[in-house]
């Protein structure tokens, strides 16, 4: 019989301890000149020895506590049995930043039950910011409740985005939307960690966020954070993996109208 999981404070506390331990290891290795770095799908899609070590430790911990559950992780793919529970893991989101010694990177862990998100946690080790959300129970930053921005106009908004790893070879690479929205907002930021961008949208630091061609592990935890913080997540472009807009309803709709207009124009050429 499959082990069920009670999303009580005890589970949250265990995950908090896990990500803080791994985050400490990541901080200690940040800036190492002898860090082993390799390329994956493209020359800008990187993996370090710390990504791999972090993922091994996360999966070992979860397998020890939930041996019948399934796992989807960035470096090792799908593992485990056929379970209603799926842990979705990005051990180090922001690898390029990490390899450069930049301090913006996160650990992202989400749990789906029967295909639906029920728990999400994002930890930024250098900033010591720990975000988590449980379905129906709200979203929190360092145990304090958070909420999305209440702005309604793009011109007053600060947005975040990123670019896909195939930015140099695929037409749908977000540069057109970036150029357009840059002129219609207060600012657009590009931090290099989708999980952190979504966490910042959940707590209102960013008024909105959009990105194309993410992988599930990039966004699973952050999407639940935004939704539990009173926001919404809108999916678009089914042909580009996980392509989403996130924030409060008003700003999400404003961003979507701008994206849709450009994509309609491109399709009519």
KOLRO-236639 format. One record per residue (C-alpha): residue number from 0; residue in one letter; chain; z, y, x. Coordinates in steps of 0.1 Angstrom, whole numbers, plus 5000, padded with zeros to 4 digits. Layout:
! residues N
     n   res   chain      w      v      u
   NUM     A       A      Z      Y      X
...
***
This chain:
! residues 269
     n   res   chain      w      v      u
     0     X       A   5000   5000   5000
     1     X       A   4990   5034   5014
     2     X       A   5019   5056   5025
     3     X       A   5022   5087   5003
     4     X       A   5032   5121   5017
     5     X       A   5057   5145   5002
     6     X       A   5047   5180   5011
     7     X       A   5083   5191   5014
     8     X       A   5098   5215   5039
     9     X       A   5105   5185   5061
    10     X       A   5068   5178   5067
    11     X       A   5062   5215   5074
    12     X       A   5090   5215   5099
    13     X       A   5075   5185   5117
    14     X       A   5041   5201   5120
    15     X       A   5056   5234   5131
    16     X       A   5074   5216   5160
    17     X       A   5042   5198   5169
    18     X       A   5020   5228   5171
    19     X       A   5046   5248   5190
    20     X       A   5049   5221   5216
    21     X       A   5012   5218   5220
    22     X       A   5009   5256   5220
    23     X       A   5034   5258   5248
    24     X       A   5013   5234   5269
    25     X       A   4982   5255   5261
    26     X       A   4999   5287   5272
    27     X       A   5010   5272   5304
    28     X       A   4974   5262   5313
    29     X       A   4958   5294   5302
    30     X       A   4940   5312   5331
    31     X       A   4939   5282   5354
    32     X       A   4911   5286   5379
    33     X       A   4906   5248   5381
    34     X       A   4903   5242   5344
    35     X       A   4877   5214   5337
    36     X       A   4851   5228   5313
    37     X       A   4820   5210   5299
    38     X       A   4791   5219   5276
    39     X       A   4785   5201   5243
    40     X       A   4757   5209   5218
    41     X       A   4745   5240   5236
    42     X       A   4754   5260   5267
    43     X       A   4778   5282   5247
    44     X       A   4795   5252   5229
    45     X       A   4823   5243   5253
    46     X       A   4851   5218   5256
    47     X       A   4880   5219   5281
    48     X       A   4904   5193   5293
    49     X       A   4931   5211   5272
    50     X       A   4911   5207   5240
    51     X       A   4910   5170   5246
    52     X       A   4946   5167   5257
    53     X       A   4958   5187   5227
    54     X       A   4937   5166   5202
    55     X       A   4951   5133   5217
    56     X       A   4986   5146   5212
    57     X       A   4981   5158   5177
    58     X       A   4964   5125   5166
    59     X       A   4991   5104   5183
    60     X       A   5018   5123   5165
    61     X       A   5001   5120   5131
    62     X       A   4992   5084   5135
    63     X       A   5028   5076   5144
    64     X       A   5040   5093   5112
    65     X       A   5011   5084   5089
    66     X       A   4994   5053   5103
    67     X       A   4973   5046   5072
    68     X       A   4958   5081   5070
    69     X       A   4923   5091   5081
    70     X       A   4914   5118   5107
    71     X       A   4885   5141   5113
    72     X       A   4889   5160   5146
    73     X       A   4865   5181   5166
    74     X       A   4864   5161   5198
    75     X       A   4869   5125   5186
    76     X       A   4852   5127   5151
    77     X       A   4863   5104   5123
    78     X       A   4890   5078   5129
    79     X       A   4915   5058   5109
    80     X       A   4912   5038   5078
    81     X       A   4898   5044   5043
    82     X       A   4926   5067   5029
    83     X       A   4930   5093   5002
    84     X       A   4946   5114   5029
    85     X       A   4924   5131   5056
    86     X       A   4938   5152   5084
    87     X       A   4912   5178   5097
    88     X       A   4920   5189   5132
    89     X       A   4908   5216   5156
    90     X       A   4930   5212   5186
    91     X       A   4919   5245   5202
    92     X       A   4898   5269   5181
    93     X       A   4884   5295   5204
    94     X       A   4875   5274   5234
    95     X       A   4852   5300   5250
    96     X       A   4881   5325   5248
    97     X       A   4904   5300   5264
    98     X       A   4880   5291   5292
    99     X       A   4878   5328   5300
   100     X       A   4915   5333   5300
   101     X       A   4914   5354   5268
   102     X       A   4946   5349   5247
   103     X       A   4931   5346   5212
   104     X       A   4928   5310   5203
   105     X       A   4945   5287   5177
   106     X       A   4955   5252   5167
   107     X       A   4943   5244   5132
   108     X       A   4955   5214   5112
   109     X       A   4946   5208   5075
   110     X       A   4953   5179   5051
   111     X       A   4931   5169   5023
   112     X       A   4941   5146   4995
   113     X       A   4913   5129   4975
   114     X       A   4889   5155   4990
   115     X       A   4909   5185   4981
   116     X       A   4930   5207   5005
   117     X       A   4968   5205   5000
   118     X       A   4981   5218   5034
   119     X       A   4969   5241   5061
   120     X       A   4985   5253   5093
   121     X       A   4971   5277   5120
   122     X       A   4991   5286   5151
   123     X       A   4982   5313   5176
   124     X       A   5002   5302   5207
   125     X       A   5001   5334   5228
   126     X       A   5009   5356   5198
   127     X       A   5034   5331   5185
   128     X       A   5020   5335   5150
   129     X       A   5024   5304   5127
   130     X       A   5006   5305   5094
   131     X       A   5009   5278   5068
   132     X       A   5000   5271   5032
   133     X       A   5008   5244   5007
   134     X       A   4986   5241   4976
   135     X       A   5003   5259   4947
   136     X       A   5032   5272   4969
   137     X       A   5017   5303   4986
   138     X       A   5009   5312   5022
   139     X       A   5032   5323   5050
   140     X       A   5032   5339   5084
   141     X       A   5063   5330   5104
   142     X       A   5080   5320   5071
   143     X       A   5073   5354   5054
   144     X       A   5049   5354   5024
   145     X       A   5015   5369   5030
   146     X       A   4988   5383   5007
   147     X       A   4952   5393   5011
   148     X       A   4941   5429   5013
   149     X       A   4939   5450   4981
   150     X       A   4909   5471   4992
   151     X       A   4879   5472   4969
   152     X       A   4852   5492   4989
   153     X       A   4833   5479   5018
   154     X       A   4832   5514   5035
   155     X       A   4870   5513   5037
   156     X       A   4871   5477   5050
   157     X       A   4875   5460   5084
   158     X       A   4857   5427   5084
   159     X       A   4855   5397   5108
   160     X       A   4826   5374   5116
   161     X       A   4812   5351   5143
   162     X       A   4779   5336   5154
   163     X       A   4768   5299   5154
   164     X       A   4763   5279   5185
   165     X       A   4725   5278   5178
   166     X       A   4723   5316   5176
   167     X       A   4695   5317   5201
   168     X       A   4673   5291   5184
   169     X       A   4679   5293   5146
   170     X       A   4667   5321   5124
   171     X       A   4698   5320   5102
   172     X       A   4720   5332   5130
   173     X       A   4740   5360   5113
   174     X       A   4726   5388   5134
   175     X       A   4709   5404   5104
   176     X       A   4740   5403   5083
   177     X       A   4761   5417   5112
   178     X       A   4738   5446   5118
   179     X       A   4737   5454   5081
   180     X       A   4774   5451   5074
   181     X       A   4783   5470   5105
   182     X       A   4768   5501   5090
   183     X       A   4785   5497   5056
   184     X       A   4821   5491   5067
   185     X       A   4848   5508   5087
   186     X       A   4844   5481   5114
   187     X       A   4834   5445   5121
   188     X       A   4854   5425   5146
   189     X       A   4845   5393   5164
   190     X       A   4875   5374   5178
   191     X       A   4859   5341   5186
   192     X       A   4882   5319   5165
   193     X       A   4873   5312   5129
   194     X       A   4907   5298   5121
   195     X       A   4924   5330   5133
   196     X       A   4899   5352   5115
   197     X       A   4907   5334   5082
   198     X       A   4944   5337   5089
   199     X       A   4940   5374   5095
   200     X       A   4921   5377   5062
   201     X       A   4949   5358   5045
   202     X       A   4975   5383   5056
   203     X       A   4954   5414   5050
   204     X       A   4947   5424   5086
   205     X       A   4910   5418   5078
   206     X       A   4898   5428   5044
   207     X       A   4870   5402   5045
   208     X       A   4854   5375   5066
   209     X       A   4821   5357   5067
   210     X       A   4804   5332   5089
   211     X       A   4776   5306   5089
   212     X       A   4773   5271   5102
   213     X       A   4810   5263   5108
   214     X       A   4823   5228   5110
   215     X       A   4851   5215   5087
   216     X       A   4877   5217   5114
   217     X       A   4870   5253   5120
   218     X       A   4877   5264   5085
   219     X       A   4897   5238   5065
   220     X       A   4932   5252   5072
   221     X       A   4922   5289   5071
   222     X       A   4904   5285   5038
   223     X       A   4935   5272   5021
   224     X       A   4955   5301   5037
   225     X       A   4932   5326   5021
   226     X       A   4933   5310   4987
   227     X       A   4971   5306   4986
   228     X       A   4974   5342   4997
   229     X       A   4957   5353   4965
   230     X       A   4922   5355   4979
   231     X       A   4890   5335   4973
   232     X       A   4865   5316   4994
   233     X       A   4828   5316   4985
   234     X       A   4804   5291   4999
   235     X       A   4768   5300   5005
   236     X       A   4738   5285   5024
   237     X       A   4743   5247   5019
   238     X       A   4717   5242   5046
   239     X       A   4740   5257   5073
   240     X       A   4771   5234   5071
   241     X       A   4802   5254   5062
   242     X       A   4790   5289   5055
   243     X       A   4816   5310   5037
   244     X       A   4828   5345   5027
   245     X       A   4866   5350   5024
   246     X       A   4890   5377   5013
   247     X       A   4900   5393   4981
   248     X       A   4877   5389   4951
   249     X       A   4863   5424   4952
   250     X       A   4854   5424   4989
   251     X       A   4840   5389   4988
   252     X       A   4817   5399   4960
   253     X       A   4806   5430   4980
   254     X       A   4798   5410   5011
   255     X       A   4780   5384   4990
   256     X       A   4758   5411   4974
   257     X       A   4748   5424   5008
   258     X       A   4741   5389   5022
   259     X       A   4722   5379   4991
   260     X       A   4700   5409   4992
   261     X       A   4690   5404   5028
   262     X       A   4683   5367   5022
   263     X       A   4663   5374   4991
   264     X       A   4642   5398   5011
   265     X       A   4637   5373   5039
   266     X       A   4625   5346   5014
   267     X       A   4600   5370   5000
   268     X       A   4583   5377   5033
***
